[in-house]
Amino acid sequence: MKSVLRDLGGALRFFSRLPIPGGEGDFARSLRLAPLAGALLGLAGGLVFIAALSLRLPVAAAALLGLGFGALVTGGLHEDGLADIADGFGGGFTAARKLEIMKDSRIGAFGALALILSVGLRASALAALAARPASALLVMITAGALSRAAALAPLALLPPARADGAGRAAGASGALNPAFLLALPFAFPPALGVFDAAICFKALLLAGVSVLGLSALARDQIGGQTGDVAGAAQQVAEIAVLLVFSAAI
């Protein structure tokens, strides 16, 4: 149990800015609990969403507050990755130039548009789920868990595009397969609400297909994966999960 708590703390320290006590620990091993850490982060955002709804705020405002709280807790880690690859893939003509752009902390037009699209799609999906707050909370837990597992997929599927960085360290880990197995049961909490298991499976499938597509794009564009690709994978998987459930409400 102590080992599990230590690794969960390590995963939460990596995926968020929460002041989790503990040392550095084994970063690679802690990734095995990425889905559990993601579920807790999804729960946090979901509770803010429900609290906003209970105050009778407009559903769009409640959705944005839930997403905004999630981004605050994570420090925009995944959104930053999405913006970076949008700028790099859209603005560079060679793999080296794309990687150079991705390391630039400034945001360009492609990155800004990607963030607008990501926030808009997720907020719209959450707004559609607002009529069923309890089920919406379960969906956010599922989206948080599956999307953090999805963030690891490019690390397992692709070679590192750089000689250093978090992508290389995590990609060398044997902890990734346990993380994927742990993610599977987290696809089905919404079945406790108004959704049936087939919809849960559809969300899992679409999240996987989305990440496979992104991984193929990254291989074509930069020859491998980086931490930014992992962050973008989290975003596309979260969007996919939320859209599937919002379409089924």
Secondary structure, 3 states (H helix, E strand, C coil): CHHHHHHHHHHHHHHCCCCCCCCCCCHHHHHHHHHHHHHHHHHHHHHHHHHHHHCCCCHHHHHHHHHHHHHHHHCCHHHHHHHHHHHHHHHCCCHHHHHHHHHCCCCCHHHHHHHHHHHHHHHHHHHHHCCCHHHHHHHHHHHHHHHHHHHHHHHHHCCECCCCCHHHHHHCCCCHHHHHHHHHHHHCHHHHCCCCHHHHHHHHHHHHHHHHHHHHHHHHHHCCECHHHHHHHHHHHHHHHHHHHHHCC
